C-alpha cells in the first residue's frame, strides 16, 4: 500500500482509506446495503462486522480511517477495535466529522436518519463526544457536508472555535456535498487564521459520474491542502449492482475497460479516482471483508493513458447526479 503526506499537514496516509458510514449503523443509502448485512444488524453484530472489516483493511495496509458523529456507532466501533487490537497511536491516522446528528435510533426505516446542524453549540457538543470515544486518536476534525446554503463558512463563532482547536494541535478540514462543491471549496480556501489558511484538508465527492469538483480540487492540492475523495463508487451506482436501465450504456463502457485490464468494474472505478493527481486518499465504503480485498486491488491497477478518455463520458450533470443521490433509499 502506497503512502502519502496529506497535503501540508504532515499526516501520513495510505492511498486507500476506509470510510465507516455504512459500518456504524444498520441503514444506509448504498445500493444493496441490506443484502450485505443480511439479518445481522444488531449493535453487537454490527460491531463484530466492523471489527472484521477493520481487520481486513489493516491487514491490507490501510491506515486511514474516516468516521463521523452521525455514523451511528462508527466512532465507538473504531475505538473499541483500536483498543482490542492495541493499535499504536503512531501507526494510524483518523479523521472524524461534526455537523450531523444521528437520529434513526438504530432503525433501518426512520423519518430522518440524520439532521444537519452547523452551529457552535453542535460543534462543541460533538467534539466532546468524539473525544470521549477517540481521545488521542483524532488527527483531523472536519465540518460535515458543507454547502453554500448551510452558511457555516460565514459563522465567525464556528470559525473561531475551529481555529482554537487547530491551535491546540488538531488538524482542521471540511467535507463537501451537493452540486456547489466547487464554490464552497473556493470560499473555504480564502479563510485564514493568523495569516494561515484555516482549512488544511478537503473531503469531496469525485467519481466517474460526478467529476465536476476536479479543477477546484486540483487548485486545493496545488495550494497544499490534503484531498480525500469520498463516494468513489457513487454509493454503488458505479457497480454491476446498479439496476437502472439508464446505466446500461455506462456499465458497458466500464465492463469493456475492466475486461481490457482483466479486472472488475468496481476496481476500474476506484482506480480512476486513485489516478487523479489531486487525490491523496480515496475512501473505500466496504462493508464486507471481500469488498475490502476487492477495493484494494484498485491500488495495483495502473490505468493507461487511453483509459480516462474512454471513461469520462460516464459523467452526468452535477445537479442530476445529486438529485439521484438524494433519492437513493435507505436500506
C-alpha positions as CSV (number, residue, x, y, z in Angstrom):
1,X,0.0,0.0,0.0
2,X,1.5,3.3,-1.1
3,X,1.6,6.1,1.5
4,X,1.4,9.9,1.0
5,X,1.5,13.0,3.1
6,X,-2.0,14.5,3.5
7,X,-1.3,17.9,1.9
8,X,0.9,20.0,4.2
9,X,-0.5,18.5,7.4
10,X,2.4,16.2,7.9
11,X,-0.1,13.3,8.4
12,X,0.9,10.1,6.7
13,X,-2.0,8.4,4.9
14,X,-2.5,5.2,2.9
15,X,-3.7,5.9,-0.6
16,X,-6.8,3.9,0.2
17,X,-8.8,4.6,3.3
18,X,-11.8,3.0,5.0
19,X,-14.9,5.1,5.5
20,X,-17.3,3.8,8.1
21,X,-20.6,5.5,7.0
22,X,-22.1,2.1,6.2
23,X,-20.5,0.2,9.0
24,X,-21.6,2.2,12.0
25,X,-25.4,2.0,11.6
26,X,-27.9,-0.6,10.1
27,X,-29.4,1.7,7.5
28,X,-27.5,3.5,4.7
29,X,-28.1,4.6,1.1
30,X,-25.6,2.3,-0.6
31,X,-27.2,0.0,-3.2
32,X,-27.9,-3.4,-1.7
33,X,-26.7,-2.4,1.8
34,X,-29.4,-4.6,3.3
35,X,-28.2,-7.5,1.3
36,X,-24.7,-7.1,2.5
37,X,-25.8,-7.0,6.2
38,X,-28.3,-9.8,5.9
39,X,-30.1,-10.4,9.2
40,X,-27.1,-9.3,11.3
41,X,-28.0,-5.7,12.1
42,X,-28.0,-5.6,15.9
43,X,-25.4,-3.4,17.6
44,X,-23.4,-6.4,18.7
45,X,-23.5,-7.9,15.2
46,X,-22.6,-4.6,13.6
47,X,-19.7,-4.1,15.9
48,X,-18.4,-7.6,15.1
49,X,-18.7,-6.8,11.4
50,X,-17.0,-3.5,11.8
51,X,-14.1,-5.2,13.6
52,X,-13.8,-7.9,10.9
53,X,-13.7,-5.3,8.1
54,X,-11.2,-3.1,10.0
55,X,-9.0,-6.2,10.4
56,X,-9.2,-6.9,6.7
57,X,-8.4,-3.3,5.9
58,X,-5.5,-3.2,8.4
59,X,-4.0,-6.4,7.0
60,X,-4.2,-5.0,3.5
61,X,-2.2,-1.9,4.5
62,X,-5.0,0.6,5.0
63,X,-4.1,3.1,7.8
64,X,-6.5,6.0,7.2
65,X,-10.0,5.6,8.8
66,X,-12.9,8.0,8.3
67,X,-15.8,8.4,10.8
68,X,-18.3,11.0,11.9
69,X,-20.6,11.7,14.8
70,X,-23.6,10.8,12.5
71,X,-22.3,7.4,11.6
72,X,-24.3,5.7,14.3
73,X,-21.8,4.0,16.5
74,X,-19.0,4.3,13.9
75,X,-16.6,6.2,16.3
76,X,-17.4,3.7,19.1
77,X,-16.7,0.7,16.9
78,X,-13.4,2.2,15.6
79,X,-12.4,3.0,19.2
80,X,-13.2,-0.5,20.5
81,X,-11.3,-2.0,17.6
82,X,-8.3,0.2,18.3
83,X,-8.3,-0.8,22.0
84,X,-8.9,-4.5,21.4
85,X,-6.1,-4.7,18.8
86,X,-3.7,-2.4,20.8
87,X,-3.2,-0.2,17.8
88,X,-0.4,2.2,18.4
89,X,-1.2,5.9,18.1
90,X,1.7,6.4,15.7
91,X,0.6,3.8,13.2
92,X,-2.9,5.0,12.3
93,X,-4.5,8.3,11.1
94,X,-8.1,9.0,12.0
95,X,-10.4,11.7,10.6
96,X,-13.8,12.5,12.1
97,X,-16.5,15.0,11.3
98,X,-19.1,17.1,13.1
99,X,-22.3,18.7,12.0
100,X,-24.9,15.9,11.6
101,X,-26.7,14.2,14.5
102,X,-27.7,10.5,14.0
103,X,-31.5,10.3,14.7
104,X,-32.6,6.9,13.4
105,X,-32.4,5.1,16.8
106,X,-30.9,2.0,15.1
107,X,-33.9,1.7,12.8
108,X,-33.4,0.9,9.1
109,X,-36.5,2.9,8.2
110,X,-36.8,6.1,10.1
111,X,-38.4,9.6,9.5
112,X,-35.0,11.1,9.5
113,X,-31.6,9.3,9.7
114,X,-29.5,12.3,10.4
115,X,-30.1,16.0,10.9
116,X,-27.6,18.7,9.9
117,X,-26.8,21.5,12.4
118,X,-23.7,23.6,11.9
119,X,-24.0,25.7,15.0
120,X,-21.3,26.5,17.5
121,X,-23.1,24.6,20.2
122,X,-23.2,21.5,18.0
123,X,-19.5,21.7,17.2
124,X,-18.6,21.9,20.9
125,X,-21.0,19.1,21.9
126,X,-19.9,16.8,19.2
127,X,-16.2,17.5,19.7
128,X,-16.6,16.4,23.3
129,X,-18.4,13.3,22.2
130,X,-15.8,12.4,19.6
131,X,-13.0,12.9,22.1
132,X,-14.8,10.7,24.7
133,X,-14.5,7.8,22.2
134,X,-11.3,8.5,20.3
135,X,-9.3,10.6,22.8
136,X,-5.8,10.9,21.5
137,X,-6.6,9.4,18.1
138,X,-8.3,12.2,16.3
139,X,-5.9,13.7,13.8
140,X,-8.3,15.5,11.6
141,X,-11.7,17.1,12.5
142,X,-13.9,18.2,9.7
143,X,-17.1,20.1,9.1
144,X,-19.5,17.5,7.7
145,X,-21.1,18.2,4.3
146,X,-20.5,21.9,3.9
147,X,-22.7,23.6,1.3
148,X,-23.1,27.2,0.4
149,X,-26.7,27.1,1.8
150,X,-25.6,25.9,5.2
151,X,-23.9,29.2,5.9
152,X,-21.3,27.7,8.2
153,X,-18.4,29.3,6.3
154,X,-19.9,32.7,7.3
155,X,-20.3,31.9,11.0
156,X,-17.4,33.6,12.7
157,X,-18.1,31.9,16.0
158,X,-17.7,28.5,14.5
159,X,-14.6,29.5,12.5
160,X,-13.0,30.9,15.7
161,X,-13.7,27.7,17.6
162,X,-12.2,25.6,14.8
163,X,-9.2,27.9,14.9
164,X,-8.9,27.3,18.6
165,X,-8.9,23.5,18.1
166,X,-6.3,23.9,15.4
167,X,-4.1,25.9,17.8
168,X,-4.3,23.0,20.2
169,X,-2.9,20.6,17.6
170,X,-5.9,19.2,15.8
171,X,-5.9,19.5,12.0
172,X,-9.0,21.1,10.6
173,X,-10.8,20.3,7.4
174,X,-14.2,20.2,5.7
175,X,-16.2,17.8,3.7
176,X,-18.4,18.9,0.8
177,X,-21.7,17.8,-0.6
178,X,-24.0,18.9,-3.4
179,X,-23.6,20.4,-6.8
180,X,-21.9,23.5,-5.4
181,X,-18.8,21.7,-4.1
182,X,-16.5,24.0,-6.2
183,X,-18.0,27.2,-4.8
184,X,-17.8,26.0,-1.2
185,X,-14.3,24.8,-1.6
186,X,-13.0,28.1,-3.1
187,X,-14.8,30.0,-0.3
188,X,-13.2,27.8,2.3
189,X,-9.7,28.3,0.7
190,X,-10.0,32.0,1.2
191,X,-10.5,31.8,5.0
192,X,-7.4,32.3,7.2
193,X,-6.4,32.5,10.8
194,X,-3.2,34.2,12.0
195,X,-2.1,34.5,8.4
196,X,-2.5,30.8,7.6
197,X,-5.3,29.0,5.8
198,X,-7.8,27.7,8.3
199,X,-8.8,24.6,6.5
200,X,-5.9,22.2,5.8
201,X,-7.9,19.4,4.1
202,X,-11.0,18.8,2.0
203,X,-13.0,15.7,1.6
204,X,-15.1,15.8,-1.6
205,X,-17.2,13.6,-3.9
206,X,-15.3,12.8,-7.1
207,X,-16.2,9.8,-9.3
208,X,-16.8,9.0,-12.9
209,X,-20.4,10.1,-12.7
210,X,-19.6,13.4,-10.7
211,X,-16.2,14.8,-11.6
212,X,-17.2,18.5,-11.5
213,X,-15.1,19.4,-8.5
214,X,-11.9,18.2,-10.1
215,X,-10.5,21.6,-11.2
216,X,-11.1,23.1,-7.7
217,X,-9.6,20.0,-6.0
218,X,-6.5,20.4,-8.2
219,X,-6.3,24.0,-7.1
220,X,-6.6,23.0,-3.4
221,X,-4.0,20.3,-3.8
222,X,-1.6,22.7,-5.5
223,X,-2.1,25.1,-2.6
224,X,-1.1,22.5,-0.1
225,X,-4.4,21.2,1.1
226,X,-4.8,17.5,1.6
227,X,-7.5,15.9,-0.6
228,X,-9.7,13.0,0.4
229,X,-12.0,11.5,-2.2
230,X,-15.4,10.1,-1.0
231,X,-18.1,8.2,-2.8
232,X,-15.7,6.8,-5.4
233,X,-18.3,4.2,-6.4
234,X,-21.2,6.7,-6.2
235,X,-23.0,4.7,-3.4
236,X,-22.9,1.6,-5.5
237,X,-24.1,3.2,-8.7
238,X,-20.7,2.5,-10.3
239,X,-21.0,-1.2,-9.8
240,X,-22.7,-4.1,-11.5
241,X,-25.4,-3.8,-8.7
242,X,-26.9,-0.7,-10.4
243,X,-30.2,-1.9,-11.9
244,X,-31.1,1.4,-13.5
245,X,-31.8,0.9,-17.3
246,X,-30.3,4.3,-17.9
247,X,-27.0,3.0,-16.6
248,X,-26.7,0.2,-19.2
249,X,-24.6,2.1,-21.7
250,X,-22.3,3.4,-19.0
251,X,-22.0,-0.1,-17.5
252,X,-21.0,-1.4,-20.9
253,X,-18.2,1.2,-21.1
254,X,-17.0,0.2,-17.6
255,X,-17.2,-3.5,-18.4
256,X,-15.2,-3.0,-21.6
257,X,-12.4,-1.2,-19.8
258,X,-12.5,-3.8,-17.0
259,X,-12.1,-6.6,-19.5
260,X,-9.2,-4.8,-21.1
261,X,-7.4,-4.7,-17.7
262,X,-8.6,-8.2,-16.7
263,X,-10.3,-6.5,-13.8
264,X,-13.7,-5.7,-12.3
265,X,-16.0,-2.7,-12.8
266,X,-15.5,-1.6,-9.2
267,X,-11.7,-1.8,-9.4
268,X,-11.6,0.3,-12.5
269,X,-14.0,2.9,-11.0
270,X,-11.8,3.2,-7.8
271,X,-8.6,3.2,-9.9
272,X,-9.9,6.2,-11.9
273,X,-10.0,8.1,-8.6
274,X,-6.6,7.0,-7.4
275,X,-5.0,8.1,-10.7
276,X,-6.2,11.7,-10.2
277,X,-3.1,13.8,-9.2
278,X,-5.1,15.7,-6.6
279,X,-6.2,12.6,-4.7
280,X,-4.2,11.8,-1.5
281,X,-6.7,9.3,-0.1
282,X,-9.6,7.6,-1.8
283,X,-12.1,6.1,0.7
284,X,-13.5,2.6,0.4
285,X,-17.0,2.2,1.7
286,X,-16.6,-1.6,2.1
287,X,-19.0,-3.4,4.5
288,X,-17.6,-6.9,4.0
289,X,-14.1,-8.3,4.1
290,X,-14.5,-9.5,0.5
291,X,-15.3,-5.9,-0.6
292,X,-12.2,-4.6,1.2
293,X,-9.9,-7.1,-0.7
294,X,-11.7,-6.2,-4.0
295,X,-11.2,-2.5,-3.4
296,X,-7.5,-2.9,-2.5
297,X,-6.9,-4.4,-6.0
298,X,-7.5,-0.9,-7.4
299,X,-4.2,0.2,-5.9
300,X,-2.5,-2.3,-8.2
301,X,-4.2,-1.2,-11.3
302,X,-2.4,1.4,-13.3
303,X,-4.8,2.9,-15.8
304,X,-3.0,3.7,-19.0
305,X,-3.3,6.9,-21.0
306,X,-6.2,5.6,-23.1
307,X,-8.4,4.7,-20.1
308,X,-9.6,8.0,-18.8
309,X,-10.7,9.4,-22.1
310,X,-12.8,6.3,-22.5
311,X,-14.3,6.6,-19.0
312,X,-15.0,10.4,-18.8
313,X,-18.2,10.2,-21.0
314,X,-19.8,8.5,-18.0
315,X,-20.1,11.9,-16.3
316,X,-23.5,13.3,-15.5
317,X,-24.6,17.0,-15.0
318,X,-23.8,17.7,-11.3
319,X,-27.4,18.6,-10.5
320,X,-28.7,15.4,-12.0
321,X,-26.2,13.4,-10.0
322,X,-27.1,15.0,-6.7
323,X,-30.8,14.7,-7.4
324,X,-30.4,11.0,-7.9
325,X,-28.3,10.6,-4.8
326,X,-30.8,12.4,-2.7
327,X,-33.5,9.9,-3.8
328,X,-31.5,6.8,-3.0
329,X,-33.4,4.8,-0.5
330,X,-32.1,4.0,3.0
331,X,-31.8,0.2,3.3
